[in-house]
Amino acid sequence: MPRSRPRHDHDAGGPAELLAAKAELRQEIWAALRSAKATRFPGPEGRIPNFVGAEAAAELLRSTEPWQAAATLKANPDSPQWPVRQRALEDGKLLFMAVPRLAEEEPFFLLDPERLTGSAREASSIKGASASARPVGLDRLKPVDLVVAGTVAAGLDGARLGKGGGFSDLEFAVASEAGLIGPDTVVVTTVHEVQVLPAGEIPTTDHDVALDLIVTPERLIEIPRRKQRTSAAIRWDELTDEKIAAIPLLARLRAGSS
């Protein structure tokens, strides 16, 4: 029996009906991964789920034109994208990795492939990043060519379902407002096949960040953009006071705008 974990959307803002629909869909995906015996320790529930074949998906991503053209990546810190982060450093790419839950005063790790302590594998882990990376604030980030997003479910229409905390969308919005992410920045995720859903099954809002590329261990799925990507903005009306207080960067940005 999987151990229950606190819901990451407990401090999320937005319509209750939408939050409930997303929460139900997450449970379905986590159960489907277990049923397919595609999960890895410590299990999928409450997480961006680590999956069997994550390394193969990272290798397939490595073969794509957007990857080969990218000099700078921003990546999530979750386990299933660890192989992606490792390969980014091996390929000489500058890597920005968010501190989990953006909880530090300097909420990003800067990993320079020319200044690593240990191997690319070690440095691209959360524990290893603490030794090899330089904690930096938003002002030390550089324009990003490729965004790697952690995903619970990915739709064939480009819709993305996270674990409910909203941190990926927040990171995207903050970087976009700072001019670090533009209309040509490619957004990609790596997932297991059971995490890929038909178009229209993942509930979204107009400001949700859409995926351009989904990579599984078996295939590449390119998503045609329905419209030009515009600069994302922080949706202050959907952020609770609890969420803002827990993220020093948000607290500073709100104080600076008031």
N, C-alpha and C positions, 0 to 999 in steps of 0.2 A: 504494500500500500504506500504510494508516494506521500512523503511528508508535505503537509500544507505549508505554504509560504505566504507572507503578507502580500496583499495586492499592491502593485506598484501604482495603481491609479487611485489610491485612497485620498491623495491630495490633488487630484486632477480637477481642472475646471471644465466647463462645457455642459451640453445637454445631457441629462441623466439617462435618457433613452439611448443616446448614441454610445455613452460609456458602457452601458449594460450590454448592448449588442456586441461591442468589441470584446468585452470580458468573456462573453459566452463563446465567441469565435476562438479566442485564445485557448480556452479549455478544450475545445474540439481539436485544435491543432496539436496541442501537447499530448492528448490521448491518442491521436493518429500516429504520432511519432513513436509512442510506446508500443502501439499495436504492430507497427512495421519493424519493431526491434531496431530502430534507427537512432536511438538516443545513446549518449555517453554520460559518464559520471559528471555531475551528481544528479542527473535527471533534468527533464525539461521544464517542469512546473515553475512558474514565477520568473522565468528567465528568457533571455534570447537563447534558444536551445542549441546546445552543442550537438552535432549530428555526425553520424557515420558517413564518411566521404568528404569531410570538410577540406582535407588536403587536396583531393582530386578537383573539387570546385575551385580552389585557389589556383591550381595549376591551369585549369581551363580559362579562368579570368586572366591569367598571366599571358595567354596567347592572343588576347584581343587588342585591337588598335587603340581604344581609349586607355588601356593600361600602359601600352608601350609608349604612347605619346605623353603620358603624365609624368611630370617632374616632382610634383608635390601632392601628397594625399592627406586627407583627414579621415581617420578611421575610428570606429567605436572600439571600446576596450574589451568586448565580450569574447568568450572562449572560441566560438565557432569561426570568428574572423582572425584568430591568432595566426593561422597559416598564411592569411592574406598579408597581415602586417609583417610577418617574417620575410615573405617574398619581396615586399616593397623595399625593405632594407637591403636584402641580397641584391636587388636590381638597382641599387644606388639612388633610391628615391627618398626625398625628405618626407618625414612622417610626423603628423600631428595626431596625437591620441588624447581623447578627452579623459580627464580624471573621472573615475566612477562617480556618477550622480553630480558631477560638477561641484563637488563639495569643498574644494580648496580655494584659497584666495587667488592662487594662480591655477586655473582649472584645466590647463592643457599640458601634456608632455610633448616636448620637442625632441624627436629622435633623428639625429644626423648620422647617416650610415658611415661617415668618415670618423666619427667620434663615439664609438660604442665601447662599452665595457663588457667583454665576453662576445658570444656569437650573436648573430641576428636573431636566432631562435630565442635565446635567453633575453635579449634586450627588448623584444617585442611582446613579452609577457607583462602582466601588470606588476609582478614582483620585480622582474628584470628592469622594467622602465624606471623604477624608483632609483636604480643605480646608474643606468646609462643615460637617462633622459634629463633634460633641463626643464623644470616646471616653468611655464611662461603664462603670461596673461594675454588677453586679446590683442594688445598692441604689438606683441612679438610674433604674431602669426603672419604668414605670407599667403598671397593668393593661391587658391586650391584648384587643381585641375580635375581631381577625382575625389568624390566622397564615397566612402564605404560605410554603409548603414547596417546595423544589426536588425534582424527581422524575425518576427514570429510567423507571419504569413505574408506572401507576396502575390498580388493579383496580376493576371495577364493584361490588365489595363493600366498597370503601373502603380496600383494602390499598394500601400505598405501598412502593415499592422505591427507595431512595436509591442513592448511588454507592458505599456500603460503609464510609464513615468513621464513620457513626453520629452525626454532629454535629447533625443536625436533631433526632433523638430526644433527644440530650443537652440541647440548648437548651430543648426542650419540657419535659423533666423538671426542669431547674434552675428554669425560670420557674414551673412548676407548684408545686414545693415552696415557692417564695417567695410563692405566692398571686397571681401575675401572670396566670396562665392558669387559667380555671375551667371548669366543666361546660358553660357556654354559649358559650365561645370557639369560633368557627368556624375549621376548618382547610381550606385550599383550595390547589390547585395548578393551574398552567397547563402544558399539554403538547400535543404533536402527536397526531393521531388514532392513529398507529401505536403510540404509547406506552400506549394504553388497552387493557387486557386483560380477558377474561371473569373473572367471580367465581371464586375458588378457584385461580387460576393463580399468584398471588404467595405464596410461603411466608411465614408470619407467626408471631409468638409472641403470647401473651396481652397483653403490655405494649407492643406496637407501637402507635404513634399512628395512628389511622384518619383518613382524609379524609372531610370532609363534602360537599365540592364539587370536581368536576373540570371544568376549563374548557379546551376546545380552540378552535381558530379557528372551528369550525363549530357547536359546541353546548355547552350547559350540562348537566352530569350531577350531579344531586343524589343523595346517598347517604343513604338512611334509616338512622338510627342503630339498631343492633341492641340497644344497651344505653346507659344513661346514661354519658357520659364521666366517669371518675373521675380524681382527681389522679394524675398520673404521678409516679414516683419514680426517682431515680438507681439504676440496677442495678449496684451496686459489684462484684458477683460476676462481671459480664460485661465489666468494664473491666480491661484489662491495666495493669501498672505503667508500661509504655511510654506508653500513652495518657494516663494520669493525669499523668505527668511532663511531657508535652508541652503540657498545658493548665493554666496557672497557676490558673484558677478552681477546677478540680477538685482540684488539690493543696491549695489553701487549705481547701476544704470538707471534704476527708478529714482534714486536720490538725485542723480545728475539731471534728470529730465523734469524734475518738479520745481 
